[in-house]
Amino acid sequence: MLDRRYVWGFLLICLVVGLAGCNSPGLVSIEITPSTTVFTKEGQTGQLTAIGTFAEGDHPQTKQDITNLVTWKSALSGVATVSSTGAVTAHGLETTDVTANMTGFTGLVTAHATVSACQEVDQSNPTGCASTQ
């Protein structure tokens, strides 16, 4: 017959291993879509979406919409503002950087997008605006 100490030890180990299990996947990256938004006049609005990539150990990566979970910020609020739900509005005929931030697996994870408002659009320019603005 087994000693009670061994039985209790075995049960305690099983309980700890069972509770530990797999950790929840952590955020490892964010992608903003579209990565470049071009408005042709002030006051126009558009929608940005934040897609998070989550991973944990050997488990397959998963992606999910985290648009309403990230913190949105425009570098130049006089050029464009962005709401907590990713709605972006042009206020000036310039270009600004918009970021989406969220705490992830290794700390703060940040993604960047470019928002421009210009009078003349040039698709060959990375900002989308013709240089004559």
N, CA, C and O atoms as CSV, one atom per row, in Angstrom:
chain,resi,resn,atom,element,x,y,z
A,1,MET,N,N,0.831,-1.167,0.000
A,1,MET,CA,C,0.000,0.000,0.000
A,1,MET,C,C,0.889,1.248,0.000
A,1,MET,O,O,1.951,1.276,0.622
A,2,LEU,N,N,0.426,2.272,-0.712
A,2,LEU,CA,C,1.202,3.498,-0.845
A,2,LEU,C,C,1.092,4.359,0.409
A,2,LEU,O,O,0.044,4.434,1.050
A,3,ASP,N,N,2.185,4.990,0.728
A,3,ASP,CA,C,2.217,5.929,1.838
A,3,ASP,C,C,1.380,7.162,1.472
A,3,ASP,O,O,1.415,7.609,0.325
A,4,ARG,N,N,0.642,7.707,2.417
A,4,ARG,CA,C,-0.219,8.861,2.161
A,4,ARG,C,C,0.568,10.046,1.606
A,4,ARG,O,O,0.053,10.788,0.770
A,5,ARG,N,N,1.801,10.234,2.056
A,5,ARG,CA,C,2.600,11.357,1.578
A,5,ARG,C,C,2.799,11.276,0.073
A,5,ARG,O,O,2.733,12.294,-0.616
A,6,TYR,N,N,3.039,10.085,-0.440
A,6,TYR,CA,C,3.241,9.924,-1.874
A,6,TYR,C,C,1.955,10.196,-2.651
A,6,TYR,O,O,1.986,10.815,-3.714
A,7,VAL,N,N,0.845,9.741,-2.127
A,7,VAL,CA,C,-0.443,9.961,-2.776
A,7,VAL,C,C,-0.748,11.455,-2.815
A,7,VAL,O,O,-1.121,11.981,-3.864
A,8,TRP,N,N,-0.592,12.155,-1.669
A,8,TRP,CA,C,-0.860,13.585,-1.625
A,8,TRP,C,C,0.117,14.355,-2.519
A,8,TRP,O,O,-0.272,15.319,-3.178
A,9,GLY,N,N,1.359,13.939,-2.540
A,9,GLY,CA,C,2.355,14.582,-3.402
A,9,GLY,C,C,1.994,14.432,-4.863
A,9,GLY,O,O,2.075,15.388,-5.634
A,10,PHE,N,N,1.592,13.217,-5.247
A,10,PHE,CA,C,1.201,12.955,-6.623
A,10,PHE,C,C,-0.019,13.795,-7.005
A,10,PHE,O,O,-0.056,14.379,-8.088
A,11,LEU,N,N,-1.008,13.858,-6.126
A,11,LEU,CA,C,-2.206,14.648,-6.398
A,11,LEU,C,C,-1.881,16.140,-6.501
A,11,LEU,O,O,-2.443,16.843,-7.341
A,12,LEU,N,N,-0.982,16.617,-5.656
A,12,LEU,CA,C,-0.584,18.025,-5.705
A,12,LEU,C,C,0.120,18.345,-7.020
A,12,LEU,O,O,-0.136,19.388,-7.621
A,13,ILE,N,N,0.997,17.465,-7.467
A,13,ILE,CA,C,1.692,17.667,-8.746
A,13,ILE,C,C,0.688,17.671,-9.894
A,13,ILE,O,O,0.775,18.518,-10.783
A,14,CYS,N,N,-0.243,16.759,-9.890
A,14,CYS,CA,C,-1.273,16.711,-10.941
A,14,CYS,C,C,-2.104,17.988,-10.951
A,14,CYS,O,O,-2.445,18.499,-12.018
A,15,LEU,N,N,-2.429,18.502,-9.777
A,15,LEU,CA,C,-3.214,19.725,-9.688
A,15,LEU,C,C,-2.437,20.913,-10.253
A,15,LEU,O,O,-2.994,21.711,-11.007
A,16,VAL,N,N,-1.172,21.037,-9.900
A,16,VAL,CA,C,-0.347,22.149,-10.383
A,16,VAL,C,C,-0.190,22.084,-11.890
A,16,VAL,O,O,-0.339,23.100,-12.567
A,17,VAL,N,N,0.109,20.911,-12.428
A,17,VAL,CA,C,0.278,20.760,-13.874
A,17,VAL,C,C,-1.039,21.035,-14.590
A,17,VAL,O,O,-1.050,21.669,-15.645
A,18,GLY,N,N,-2.125,20.573,-14.035
A,18,GLY,CA,C,-3.432,20.798,-14.653
A,18,GLY,C,C,-3.820,22.268,-14.662
A,18,GLY,O,O,-4.398,22.751,-15.635
A,19,LEU,N,N,-3.508,22.982,-13.589
A,19,LEU,CA,C,-3.841,24.400,-13.542
A,19,LEU,C,C,-2.924,25.233,-14.421
A,19,LEU,O,O,-3.350,26.246,-14.977
A,20,ALA,N,N,-1.680,24.820,-14.552
A,20,ALA,CA,C,-0.726,25.591,-15.357
A,20,ALA,C,C,-1.097,25.513,-16.827
A,20,ALA,O,O,-1.208,26.545,-17.490
A,21,GLY,N,N,-1.289,24.321,-17.344
A,21,GLY,CA,C,-1.693,24.131,-18.738
A,21,GLY,C,C,-0.933,25.016,-19.702
A,21,GLY,O,O,0.214,25.380,-19.444
A,22,CYS,N,N,-1.559,25.362,-20.803
A,22,CYS,CA,C,-0.972,26.283,-21.779
A,22,CYS,C,C,-1.318,27.708,-21.376
A,22,CYS,O,O,-2.441,27.990,-20.958
A,23,ASN,N,N,-0.357,28.591,-21.502
A,23,ASN,CA,C,-0.622,30.005,-21.260
A,23,ASN,C,C,-1.472,30.562,-22.386
A,23,ASN,O,O,-1.492,30.025,-23.494
A,24,SER,N,N,-2.166,31.634,-22.093
A,24,SER,CA,C,-2.931,32.305,-23.132
A,24,SER,C,C,-1.962,32.956,-24.112
A,24,SER,O,O,-0.931,33.486,-23.697
A,25,PRO,N,N,-2.272,32.924,-25.385
A,25,PRO,CA,C,-1.401,33.574,-26.361
A,25,PRO,C,C,-1.275,35.065,-26.067
A,25,PRO,O,O,-2.230,35.697,-25.616
A,26,GLY,N,N,-0.096,35.623,-26.323
A,26,GLY,CA,C,0.153,37.041,-26.110
A,26,GLY,C,C,0.276,37.776,-27.427
A,26,GLY,O,O,0.634,37.186,-28.447
A,27,LEU,N,N,-0.023,39.070,-27.405
A,27,LEU,CA,C,0.086,39.908,-28.592
A,27,LEU,C,C,1.558,40.076,-28.959
A,27,LEU,O,O,2.373,40.446,-28.114
A,28,VAL,N,N,1.897,39.804,-30.216
A,28,VAL,CA,C,3.282,39.952,-30.670
A,28,VAL,C,C,3.434,41.027,-31.738
A,28,VAL,O,O,4.529,41.559,-31.920
A,29,SER,N,N,2.362,41.357,-32.447
A,29,SER,CA,C,2.450,42.419,-33.453
A,29,SER,C,C,1.053,42.949,-33.773
A,29,SER,O,O,0.037,42.305,-33.513
A,30,ILE,N,N,1.051,44.170,-34.357
A,30,ILE,CA,C,-0.191,44.813,-34.792
A,30,ILE,C,C,0.023,45.293,-36.220
A,30,ILE,O,O,1.098,45.780,-36.568
A,31,GLU,N,N,-1.003,45.153,-37.035
A,31,GLU,CA,C,-0.994,45.692,-38.392
A,31,GLU,C,C,-2.212,46.598,-38.542
A,31,GLU,O,O,-3.332,46.212,-38.208
A,32,ILE,N,N,-1.978,47.810,-39.049
A,32,ILE,CA,C,-3.083,48.735,-39.308
A,32,ILE,C,C,-3.431,48.658,-40.786
A,32,ILE,O,O,-2.555,48.732,-41.647
A,33,THR,N,N,-4.726,48.509,-41.072
A,33,THR,CA,C,-5.175,48.532,-42.454
A,33,THR,C,C,-6.234,49.604,-42.606
A,33,THR,O,O,-7.090,49.733,-41.730
A,34,PRO,N,N,-6.215,50.364,-43.660
A,34,PRO,CA,C,-5.134,50.434,-44.635
A,34,PRO,C,C,-3.905,51.109,-44.015
A,34,PRO,O,O,-4.030,51.903,-43.083
A,35,SER,N,N,-2.736,50.789,-44.533
A,35,SER,CA,C,-1.501,51.360,-43.983
A,35,SER,C,C,-1.299,52.796,-44.442
A,35,SER,O,O,-0.578,53.556,-43.796
A,36,THR,N,N,-1.925,53.175,-45.546
A,36,THR,CA,C,-1.896,54.549,-46.035
A,36,THR,C,C,-3.316,54.952,-46.407
A,36,THR,O,O,-3.993,54.262,-47.168
A,37,THR,N,N,-3.758,56.085,-45.856
A,37,THR,CA,C,-5.078,56.615,-46.168
A,37,THR,C,C,-4.891,58.007,-46.746
A,37,THR,O,O,-4.197,58.840,-46.164
A,38,VAL,N,N,-5.513,58.257,-47.895
A,38,VAL,CA,C,-5.392,59.557,-48.551
A,38,VAL,C,C,-6.782,60.161,-48.702
A,38,VAL,O,O,-7.677,59.553,-49.288
A,39,PHE,N,N,-6.947,61.362,-48.165
A,39,PHE,CA,C,-8.180,62.116,-48.310
A,39,PHE,C,C,-7.943,63.229,-49.322
A,39,PHE,O,O,-6.828,63.739,-49.434
A,40,THR,N,N,-8.978,63.607,-50.055
A,40,THR,CA,C,-8.829,64.653,-51.069
A,40,THR,C,C,-9.314,66.015,-50.585
A,40,THR,O,O,-9.228,67.005,-51.312
A,41,LYS,N,N,-9.820,66.061,-49.363
A,41,LYS,CA,C,-10.198,67.358,-48.792
A,41,LYS,C,C,-10.324,67.229,-47.287
A,41,LYS,O,O,-10.463,66.129,-46.752
A,42,GLU,N,N,-10.274,68.357,-46.618
A,42,GLU,CA,C,-10.438,68.396,-45.173
A,42,GLU,C,C,-11.853,67.977,-44.806
A,42,GLU,O,O,-12.797,68.221,-45.558
A,43,GLY,N,N,-11.995,67.344,-43.646
A,43,GLY,CA,C,-13.303,66.930,-43.153
A,43,GLY,C,C,-13.701,65.524,-43.547
A,43,GLY,O,O,-14.661,64.986,-42.996
A,44,GLN,N,N,-12.991,64.907,-44.486
A,44,GLN,CA,C,-13.330,63.532,-44.871
A,44,GLN,C,C,-12.956,62.577,-43.738
A,44,GLN,O,O,-12.041,62.837,-42.957
A,45,THR,N,N,-13.685,61.472,-43.673
A,45,THR,CA,C,-13.415,60.473,-42.643
A,45,THR,C,C,-13.203,59.111,-43.278
A,45,THR,O,O,-13.626,58.855,-44.406
A,46,GLY,N,N,-12.547,58.255,-42.537
A,46,GLY,CA,C,-12.309,56.880,-42.966
A,46,GLY,C,C,-12.162,55.989,-41.744
A,46,GLY,O,O,-12.156,56.474,-40.613
A,47,GLN,N,N,-12.047,54.708,-41.967
A,47,GLN,CA,C,-11.950,53.745,-40.875
A,47,GLN,C,C,-10.621,53.008,-40.940
A,47,GLN,O,O,-10.270,52.440,-41.975
A,48,LEU,N,N,-9.881,53.017,-39.835
A,48,LEU,CA,C,-8.669,52.219,-39.705
A,48,LEU,C,C,-9.010,50.981,-38.883
A,48,LEU,O,O,-9.845,51.032,-37.981
A,49,THR,N,N,-8.356,49.875,-39.205
A,49,THR,CA,C,-8.568,48.625,-38.490
A,49,THR,C,C,-7.233,48.130,-37.968
A,49,THR,O,O,-6.233,48.159,-38.685
A,50,ALA,N,N,-7.211,47.675,-36.720
A,50,ALA,CA,C,-6.007,47.105,-36.125
A,50,ALA,C,C,-6.190,45.592,-36.027
A,50,ALA,O,O,-7.135,45.102,-35.408
A,51,ILE,N,N,-5.265,44.865,-36.652
A,51,ILE,CA,C,-5.287,43.403,-36.609
A,51,ILE,C,C,-4.107,42.946,-35.765
A,51,ILE,O,O,-2.955,43.238,-36.086
A,52,GLY,N,N,-4.398,42.229,-34.683
A,52,GLY,CA,C,-3.353,41.748,-33.784
A,52,GLY,C,C,-2.961,40.314,-34.100
A,52,GLY,O,O,-3.813,39.481,-34.411
A,53,THR,N,N,-1.664,40.031,-34.017
A,53,THR,CA,C,-1.157,38.672,-34.149
A,53,THR,C,C,-0.781,38.185,-32.754
A,53,THR,O,O,-0.010,38.835,-32.048
A,54,PHE,N,N,-1.330,37.041,-32.366
A,54,PHE,CA,C,-1.111,36.472,-31.042
A,54,PHE,C,C,-0.368,35.149,-31.186
A,54,PHE,O,O,-0.633,34.375,-32.105
A,55,ALA,N,N,0.569,34.895,-30.262
A,55,ALA,CA,C,1.348,33.657,-30.312
A,55,ALA,C,C,1.689,33.214,-28.900
A,55,ALA,O,O,1.706,34.016,-27.966
A,56,GLU,N,N,1.958,31.921,-28.761
A,56,GLU,CA,C,2.414,31.338,-27.498
A,56,GLU,C,C,3.163,30.049,-27.798
A,56,GLU,O,O,2.576,29.073,-28.265
A,57,GLY,N,N,4.452,30.053,-27.527
A,57,GLY,CA,C,5.257,28.841,-27.692
A,57,GLY,C,C,5.134,28.247,-29.073
A,57,GLY,O,O,5.282,28.941,-30.079
A,58,ASP,N,N,4.859,26.943,-29.116
A,58,ASP,CA,C,4.748,26.219,-30.383
A,58,ASP,C,C,3.350,26.260,-30.982
A,58,ASP,O,O,3.114,25.698,-32.052
A,59,HIS,N,N,2.428,26.918,-30.304
A,59,HIS,CA,C,1.061,26.993,-30.823
A,59,HIS,C,C,1.031,27.856,-32.083
A,59,HIS,O,O,1.820,28.792,-32.203
A,60,PRO,N,N,0.139,27.559,-33.018
A,60,PRO,CA,C,0.043,28.381,-34.230
A,60,PRO,C,C,-0.376,29.811,-33.886
A,60,PRO,O,O,-1.148,30.035,-32.954
A,61,GLN,N,N,0.141,30.773,-34.650
A,61,GLN,CA,C,-0.244,32.159,-34.468
A,61,GLN,C,C,-1.694,32.340,-34.891
A,61,GLN,O,O,-2.185,31.672,-35.801
A,62,THR,N,N,-2.362,33.257,-34.212
A,62,THR,CA,C,-3.729,33.608,-34.585
A,62,THR,C,C,-3.807,35.116,-34.785
A,62,THR,O,O,-3.022,35.871,-34.211
A,63,LYS,N,N,-4.756,35.542,-35.599
A,63,LYS,CA,C,-4.977,36.960,-35.852
A,63,LYS,C,C,-6.403,37.286,-35.474
A,63,LYS,O,O,-7.321,36.493,-35.681
A,64,GLN,N,N,-6.571,38.493,-34.904
A,64,GLN,CA,C,-7.927,38.936,-34.602
A,64,GLN,C,C,-8.006,40.453,-34.642
A,64,GLN,O,O,-7.011,41.154,-34.458
A,65,ASP,N,N,-9.210,40.936,-34.886
A,65,ASP,CA,C,-9.475,42.365,-34.938
A,65,ASP,C,C,-9.420,42.918,-33.516
A,65,ASP,O,O,-10.198,42.509,-32.654
A,66,ILE,N,N,-8.490,43.858,-33.275
A,66,ILE,CA,C,-8.353,44.473,-31.958
A,66,ILE,C,C,-8.567,45.991,-32.048
A,66,ILE,O,O,-8.101,46.747,-31.195
A,67,THR,N,N,-9.274,46.415,-33.084
A,67,THR,CA,C,-9.498,47.841,-33.341
A,67,THR,C,C,-10.005,48.583,-32.116
A,67,THR,O,O,-9.542,49.689,-31.836
A,68,ASN,N,N,-10.941,48.004,-31.385
A,68,ASN,CA,C,-11.526,48.672,-30.228
A,68,ASN,C,C,-10.745,48.447,-28.944
A,68,ASN,O,O,-11.145,48.940,-27.889
A,69,LEU,N,N,-9.626,47.703,-29.010
A,69,LEU,CA,C,-8.825,47.421,-27.825
A,69,LEU,C,C,-7.535,48.232,-27.775
A,69,LEU,O,O,-6.967,48.424,-26.699
A,70,VAL,N,N,-7.065,48.712,-28.931
A,70,VAL,CA,C,-5.813,49.461,-28.975
A,70,VAL,C,C,-6.052,50.920,-28.582
A,70,VAL,O,O,-7.189,51.391,-28.535
A,71,THR,N,N,-4.956,51.618,-28.304
A,71,THR,CA,C,-4.998,53.055,-28.078
A,71,THR,C,C,-4.527,53.732,-29.350
A,71,THR,O,O,-3.390,53.539,-29.780
A,72,TRP,N,N,-5.397,54.523,-29.949
A,72,TRP,CA,C,-5.097,55.218,-31.202
A,72,TRP,C,C,-4.542,56.606,-30.912
A,72,TRP,O,O,-4.947,57.251,-29.944
A,73,LYS,N,N,-3.605,57.071,-31.758
A,73,LYS,CA,C,-3.064,58.421,-31.587
A,73,LYS,C,C,-2.569,58.953,-32.929
A,73,LYS,O,O,-1.947,58.239,-33.715
A,74,SER,N,N,-2.863,60.223,-33.163
A,74,SER,CA,C,-2.351,60.932,-34.330
A,74,SER,C,C,-1.178,61.786,-33.874
A,74,SER,O,O,-1.265,62.465,-32.851
A,75,ALA,N,N,-0.076,61.758,-34.628
A,75,ALA,CA,C,1.094,62.562,-34.272
A,75,ALA,C,C,0.795,64.047,-34.395
A,75,ALA,O,O,1.324,64.847,-33.624
A,76,LEU,N,N,-0.047,64.430,-35.353
A,76,LEU,CA,C,-0.404,65.831,-35.575
A,76,LEU,C,C,-1.927,65.946,-35.604
A,76,LEU,O,O,-2.547,65.758,-36.651
A,77,SER,N,N,-2.522,66.252,-34.463
A,77,SER,CA,C,-3.990,66.292,-34.397
A,77,SER,C,C,-4.578,67.426,-35.235
A,77,SER,O,O,-5.772,67.407,-35.533
A,78,GLY,N,N,-3.771,68.409,-35.620
A,78,GLY,CA,C,-4.243,69.461,-36.511
A,78,GLY,C,C,-4.375,68.988,-37.949
A,78,GLY,O,O,-5.042,69.626,-38.763
A,79,VAL,N,N,-3.731,67.859,-38.257
A,79,VAL,CA,C,-3.791,67.272,-39.603
A,79,VAL,C,C,-4.870,66.201,-39.660
A,79,VAL,O,O,-5.656,66.157,-40.607
A,80,ALA,N,N,-4.911,65.326,-38.636
A,80,ALA,CA,C,-5.916,64.265,-38.585
A,80,ALA,C,C,-6.118,63.844,-37.135
A,80,ALA,O,O,-5.180,63.824,-36.338
A,81,THR,N,N,-7.355,63.510,-36.816
A,81,THR,CA,C,-7.663,62.947,-35.498
A,81,THR,C,C,-8.158,61.533,-35.708
A,81,THR,O,O,-8.685,61.193,-36.767
A,82,VAL,N,N,-7.981,60.710,-34.681
A,82,VAL,CA,C,-8.446,59.333,-34.750
A,82,VAL,C,C,-9.167,59.017,-33.448
A,82,VAL,O,O,-8.670,59.305,-32.359
A,83,SER,N,N,-10.354,58.417,-33.579
A,83,SER,CA,C,-11.168,58.096,-32.402
A,83,SER,C,C,-10.711,56.789,-31.770
A,83,SER,O,O,-9.846,56.094,-32.305
A,84,SER,N,N,-11.297,56.467,-30.635
A,84,SER,CA,C,-10.952,55.225,-29.934
A,84,SER,C,C,-11.398,53.995,-30.706
A,84,SER,O,O,-11.001,52.881,-30.366
A,85,THR,N,N,-12.216,54.173,-31.740
A,85,THR,CA,C,-12.671,53.043,-32.553
A,85,THR,C,C,-11.992,53.012,-33.927
A,85,THR,O,O,-12.390,52.237,-34.796
A,86,GLY,N,N,-10.962,53.859,-34.127
A,86,GLY,CA,C,-10.204,53.855,-35.377
A,86,GLY,C,C,-10.754,54.732,-36.474
A,86,GLY,O,O,-10.240,54.702,-37.592
A,87,ALA,N,N,-11.794,55.521,-36.194
A,87,ALA,CA,C,-12.326,56.445,-37.208
A,87,ALA,C,C,-11.375,57.632,-37.308
A,87,ALA,O,O,-11.088,58.290,-36.308
A,88,VAL,N,N,-10.887,57.903,-38.520
A,88,VAL,CA,C,-9.911,58.967,-38.725
A,88,VAL,C,C,-10.554,60.076,-39.553
A,88,VAL,O,O,-11.279,59.813,-40.513
A,89,THR,N,N,-10.273,61.331,-39.161
A,89,THR,CA,C,-10.832,62.495,-39.839
A,89,THR,C,C,-9.700,63.441,-40.215
A,89,THR,O,O,-8.834,63.749,-39.396
A,90,ALA,N,N,-9.718,63.904,-41.478
A,90,ALA,CA,C,-8.712,64.851,-41.963
A,90,ALA,C,C,-9.091,66.261,-41.542
A,90,ALA,O,O,-10.250,66.662,-41.644
A,91,HIS,N,N,-8.086,67.017,-41.062
A,91,HIS,CA,C,-8.323,68.401,-40.647
A,91,HIS,C,C,-7.434,69.389,-41.387
A,91,HIS,O,O,-7.736,70.582,-41.423
A,92,GLY,N,N,-6.365,68.922,-41.965
A,92,GLY,CA,C,-5.441,69.815,-42.652
A,92,GLY,C,C,-4.863,69.137,-43.870
A,92,GLY,O,O,-4.860,67.909,-43.956
A,93,LEU,N,N,-4.381,69.909,-44.799
A,93,LEU,CA,C,-3.832,69.368,-46.045
A,93,LEU,C,C,-2.347,69.054,-45.857
A,93,LEU,O,O,-1.481,69.735,-46.405
A,94,GLU,N,N,-2.077,68.025,-45.082
A,94,GLU,CA,C,-0.720,67.562,-44.805
A,94,GLU,C,C,-0.744,66.063,-44.583
A,94,GLU,O,O,-1.742,65.396,-44.856
A,95,THR,N,N,0.374,65.537,-44.081
A,95,THR,CA,C,0.514,64.113,-43.796
A,95,THR,C,C,0.917,63.934,-42.341
A,95,THR,O,O,1.711,64.710,-41.810
A,96,THR,N,N,0.368,62.912,-41.700
A,96,THR,CA,C,0.734,62.608,-40.319
A,96,THR,C,C,0.810,61.101,-40.102
A,96,THR,O,O,0.305,60.311,-40.900
A,97,ASP,N,N,1.445,60.732,-39.017
A,97,ASP,CA,C,1.577,59.344,-38.604
A,97,ASP,C,C,0.488,59.042,-37.575
A,97,ASP,O,O,0.274,59.819,-36.644
A,98,VAL,N,N,-0.193,57.919,-37.748
A,98,VAL,CA,C,-1.182,57.451,-36.781
A,98,VAL,C,C,-0.674,56.139,-36.215
A,98,VAL,O,O,-0.216,55.268,-36.954
A,99,THR,N,N,-0.760,56.002,-34.888
A,99,THR,CA,C,-0.290,54.771,-34.255
A,99,THR,C,C,-1.423,54.065,-33.527
A,99,THR,O,O,-2.398,54.681,-33.098
A,100,ALA,N,N,-1.264,52.758,-33.402
A,100,ALA,CA,C,-2.131,51.919,-32.589
A,100,ALA,C,C,-1.213,51.194,-31.606
A,100,ALA,O,O,-0.272,50.515,-32.015
A,101,ASN,N,N,-1.492,51.340,-30.302
A,101,ASN,CA,C,-0.654,50.736,-29.257
A,101,ASN,C,C,-1.464,49.809,-28.379
A,101,ASN,O,O,-2.647,50.037,-28.126
A,102,MET,N,N,-0.801,48.751,-27.915
A,102,MET,CA,C,-1.424,47.837,-26.957
A,102,MET,C,C,-0.311,47.059,-26.268
A,102,MET,O,O,0.697,46.727,-26.893
A,103,THR,N,N,-0.490,46.770,-24.995
A,103,THR,CA,C,0.499,45.977,-24.276
A,103,THR,C,C,0.434,44.547,-24.779
A,103,THR,O,O,-0.636,43.942,-24.861
A,104,GLY,N,N,1.605,44.020,-25.115
A,104,GLY,CA,C,1.680,42.678,-25.669
A,104,GLY,C,C,2.550,41.760,-24.853
A,104,GLY,O,O,2.823,42.013,-23.680
A,105,PHE,N,N,2.978,40.700,-25.478
A,105,PHE,CA,C,3.751,39.629,-24.848
A,105,PHE,C,C,5.051,40.141,-24.245
A,105,PHE,O,O,5.438,39.720,-23.155
A,106,THR,N,N,5.733,41.054,-24.950
A,106,THR,CA,C,7.034,41.544,-24.484
A,106,THR,C,C,7.003,43.025,-24.104
A,106,THR,O,O,8.060,43.637,-23.955
A,107,GLY,N,N,5.832,43.604,-23.946
A,107,GLY,CA,C,5.710,45.020,-23.613
A,107,GLY,C,C,4.779,45.712,-24.581
A,107,GLY,O,O,3.877,45.094,-25.146
A,108,LEU,N,N,5.006,47.012,-24.769
A,108,LEU,CA,C,4.141,47.802,-25.637
A,108,LEU,C,C,4.399,47.459,-27.103
A,108,LEU,O,O,5.541,47.479,-27.562
A,109,VAL,N,N,3.327,47.146,-27.830
A,109,VAL,CA,C,3.402,46.833,-29.256
A,109,VAL,C,C,2.764,48.003,-30.002
A,109,VAL,O,O,1.670,48.445,-29.651
A,110,THR,N,N,3.452,48.508,-31.037
A,110,THR,CA,C,2.991,49.681,-31.770
A,110,THR,C,C,2.978,49.409,-33.267
A,110,THR,O,O,3.880,48.759,-33.796
A,111,ALA,N,N,1.950,49.909,-33.945
A,111,ALA,CA,C,1.877,49.860,-35.409
A,111,ALA,C,C,1.684,51.281,-35.913
A,111,ALA,O,O,1.145,52.131,-35.204
A,112,HIS,N,N,2.126,51.536,-37.140
A,112,HIS,CA,C,2.052,52.869,-37.729
A,112,HIS,C,C,1.286,52.837,-39.047
A,112,HIS,O,O,1.337,51.856,-39.788
A,113,ALA,N,N,0.576,53.926,-39.325
A,113,ALA,CA,C,-0.097,54.133,-40.605
A,113,ALA,C,C,0.098,55.590,-40.989
A,113,ALA,O,O,0.320,56.440,-40.127
A,114,THR,N,N,0.017,55.877,-42.277
A,114,THR,CA,C,0.157,57.232,-42.785
A,114,THR,C,C,-1.207,57.743,-43.211
A,114,THR,O,O,-1.934,57.072,-43.943
A,115,VAL,N,N,-1.550,58.951,-42.739
A,115,VAL,CA,C,-2.803,59.586,-43.122
A,115,VAL,C,C,-2.455,60.916,-43.768
A,115,VAL,O,O,-1.745,61.732,-43.180
A,116,SER,N,N,-2.960,61.136,-44.992
A,116,SER,CA,C,-2.681,62.362,-45.736
A,116,SER,C,C,-3.982,62.968,-46.227
A,116,SER,O,O,-4.944,62.268,-46.542
A,117,ALA,N,N,-3.980,64.290,-46.282
A,117,ALA,CA,C,-5.072,65.020,-46.932
A,117,ALA,C,C,-4.399,65.965,-47.914
A,117,ALA,O,O,-3.558,66.778,-47.530
A,118,CYS,N,N,-4.771,65.855,-49.177
A,118,CYS,CA,C,-4.107,66.663,-50.193
A,118,CYS,C,C,-5.093,67.055,-51.287
A,118,CYS,O,O,-6.114,66.398,-51.495
A,119,GLN,N,N,-4.768,68.128,-51.971
A,119,GLN,CA,C,-5.643,68.606,-53.039
A,119,GLN,C,C,-5.480,67.774,-54.300
A,119,GLN,O,O,-6.432,67.598,-55.060
A,120,GLU,N,N,-4.280,67.264,-54.522
A,120,GLU,CA,C,-4.023,66.484,-55.722
A,120,GLU,C,C,-3.367,65.159,-55.331
A,120,GLU,O,O,-2.338,65.151,-54.654
A,121,VAL,N,N,-3.954,64.050,-55.751
A,121,VAL,CA,C,-3.477,62.723,-55.386
A,121,VAL,C,C,-2.443,62.236,-56.397
A,121,VAL,O,O,-2.605,62.416,-57.604
A,122,ASP,N,N,-1.365,61.610,-55.880
A,122,ASP,CA,C,-0.313,61.013,-56.704
A,122,ASP,C,C,-0.041,59.622,-56.151
A,122,ASP,O,O,0.635,59.491,-55.131
A,123,GLN,N,N,-0.548,58.589,-56.795
A,123,GLN,CA,C,-0.417,57.218,-56.308
A,123,GLN,C,C,1.035,56.725,-56.286
A,123,GLN,O,O,1.336,55.754,-55.593
A,124,SER,N,N,1.932,57.371,-57.024
A,124,SER,CA,C,3.327,56.935,-57.023
A,124,SER,C,C,4.104,57.482,-55.812
A,124,SER,O,O,5.228,57.052,-55.551
A,125,ASN,N,N,3.508,58.423,-55.079
A,125,ASN,CA,C,4.133,59.010,-53.886
A,125,ASN,C,C,3.720,58.181,-52.678
A,125,ASN,O,O,2.541,57.847,-52.562
A,126,PRO,N,N,4.645,57.825,-51.757
A,126,PRO,CA,C,4.275,57.013,-50.580
A,126,PRO,C,C,3.204,57.653,-49.708
A,126,PRO,O,O,2.430,56.934,-49.076
A,127,THR,N,N,3.135,58.987,-49.651
A,127,THR,CA,C,2.094,59.641,-48.856
A,127,THR,C,C,0.801,59.775,-49.625
A,127,THR,O,O,-0.243,60.059,-49.037
A,128,GLY,N,N,0.851,59.575,-50.939
A,128,GLY,CA,C,-0.334,59.682,-51.772
A,128,GLY,C,C,-0.636,61.070,-52.280
A,128,GLY,O,O,-1.592,61.257,-53.031
A,129,CYS,N,N,0.165,62.055,-51.883
A,129,CYS,CA,C,-0.099,63.436,-52.283
A,129,CYS,C,C,0.908,63.882,-53.335
A,129,CYS,O,O,2.084,63.522,-53.291
A,130,ALA,N,N,0.408,64.687,-54.297
A,130,ALA,CA,C,1.296,65.302,-55.273
A,130,ALA,C,C,2.171,66.326,-54.554
A,130,ALA,O,O,1.733,66.917,-53.567
A,131,SER,N,N,3.359,66.541,-55.012
A,131,SER,CA,C,4.292,67.425,-54.320
A,131,SER,C,C,3.908,68.899,-54.420
A,131,SER,O,O,4.572,69.738,-53.811
A,132,THR,N,N,2.877,69.235,-55.155
A,132,THR,CA,C,2.464,70.627,-55.320
A,132,THR,C,C,1.442,71.085,-54.308
A,132,THR,O,O,0.820,72.127,-54.509
A,133,GLN,N,N,1.241,70.347,-53.222
A,133,GLN,CA,C,0.208,70.749,-52.242
A,133,GLN,C,C,0.535,72.020,-51.517
A,133,GLN,O,O,-0.241,72.467,-50.673
